[in-house]
Amino acid sequence: MTTTPPPDDTRCPCGSGDTYGGCCGRFLGGAAHAPTAEALMRSRYTAFATGDAAYLRATWHPSRRPARVDLDDGTVWRRLDVLRTDAGGPFDDAGVVEFVARYRGPDGPGLLHERSRFVREGGRWFYVDGAAGR
């Protein structure tokens, strides 16, 4: 699945309320790295929403990175709600972000509730893994 990123002056898919260019677009475009675990999680959601498998793979921690990332063409990501963050700030080396992501797939609407773990190495945040939220 490959799609064109949204225009920079439209609302970012991550739900931050900022424009794509002022929010996740700069991370997906390579102009900057996400400064916090939450920012990386939001940008990864945006990568799912826009079909950017290369960004997803690049932001996966090398110890857990899959050989390829296959995205489902039939899934449309609708909304992201960040429920909680534990650490993951600009001065931390690890963090957890709990979120709910709503989508519509071939079988109808659904949601993903996850507690994602992130680590920062060499000044960059990486997604490690996730567990089902409670």
C-alpha positions in Angstrom: 0.0 0.0 0.0 1.4 3.4 -1.0 -0.4 6.6 -0.7 0.5 10.3 -1.2 1.0 12.2 2.0 -1.6 14.8 2.8 -0.8 18.5 2.0 1.2 20.2 4.6 -1.6 22.7 5.4 -4.2 20.1 6.2 -5.0 18.7 9.6 -2.6 16.0 10.7 -4.1 12.5 10.8 -2.7 11.9 14.3 -5.4 14.2 15.8 -3.0 16.7 17.5 -4.9 19.6 16.0 -1.8 20.8 14.2 -1.2 20.8 10.4 0.4 17.8 8.8 3.5 19.9 7.9 3.8 21.3 11.4 3.3 17.9 13.0 4.0 14.4 11.7 4.9 15.5 8.2 8.3 16.7 9.2 9.1 13.3 10.8 7.7 11.2 7.9 9.5 13.5 5.4 12.8 13.1 7.2 13.3 16.8 8.2 13.4 15.9 11.9 13.2 13.0 14.4 10.3 12.7 16.9 11.5 14.4 20.1 9.3 12.2 22.4 7.8 8.7 22.6 4.3 10.2 22.1 5.4 12.1 19.0 6.9 9.0 17.6 3.7 7.0 18.3 1.6 9.7 16.7 3.9 9.8 13.6 3.7 6.0 13.4 -0.1 6.2 13.5 0.1 8.8 10.7 2.4 6.4 8.7 -0.3 3.7 9.0 -3.0 6.2 8.0 -1.0 7.4 4.9 0.5 4.0 3.9 4.1 4.8 4.7 5.5 1.3 5.4 9.1 2.5 5.0 8.7 5.0 7.9 7.1 2.3 10.1 10.0 -0.1 9.4 12.7 2.6 10.0 11.2 3.6 13.4 11.0 0.0 14.6 13.8 -0.8 17.0 16.5 -2.8 15.1 16.2 -5.7 17.6 12.5 -6.2 16.7 12.3 -4.7 13.2 10.5 -7.0 10.7 12.0 -7.7 7.3 9.1 -6.0 5.7 5.9 -4.2 6.8 2.8 -5.1 4.8 -0.1 -2.7 5.2 -3.7 -3.7 4.5 -5.1 -1.7 1.6 -8.6 -2.3 3.0 -8.0 -0.6 6.3 -8.8 3.1 6.8 -7.5 4.6 10.0 -10.0 7.1 11.4 -9.0 8.4 14.8 -6.3 8.3 17.4 -6.8 8.9 21.1 -3.7 9.0 23.4 -4.9 7.8 26.8 -1.7 7.9 28.8 2.1 8.4 28.6 4.6 7.1 31.1 8.0 8.8 30.7 9.1 9.1 27.1 10.0 12.8 27.3 12.9 14.6 25.7 15.3 13.6 28.6 14.1 10.0 29.0 15.6 6.9 27.4 12.4 4.8 27.6 8.6 5.4 27.6 5.2 3.9 27.3 2.3 5.3 25.4 -1.2 3.9 25.7 -3.6 4.7 22.9 -6.8 3.7 21.1 -6.7 3.8 17.3 -10.0 3.5 15.5 -10.2 2.1 12.0 -12.6 0.7 9.3 -11.6 -2.5 7.7 -13.1 -4.9 5.3 -15.2 -6.4 8.1 -16.4 -3.1 9.5 -15.2 -0.7 12.3 -12.7 -1.8 14.8 -10.2 -0.4 17.4 -6.7 -1.1 18.5 -6.0 -0.5 22.2 -2.3 -0.8 22.9 0.4 0.0 25.4 3.4 0.6 23.2 7.0 0.6 24.5 9.6 2.9 23.1 13.3 3.4 23.7 15.6 6.3 22.7 19.1 5.4 21.4 21.5 7.7 19.7 19.1 10.6 20.2 16.3 8.8 18.3 13.1 7.2 19.5 12.2 3.7 18.4 9.1 1.6 18.8 10.0 -1.7 20.6 6.7 -3.6 21.0 3.1 -3.3 22.2 0.7 -5.2 24.4 -3.1 -5.0 24.4 -4.4 -2.2 26.6 -6.6 -2.8 29.5 
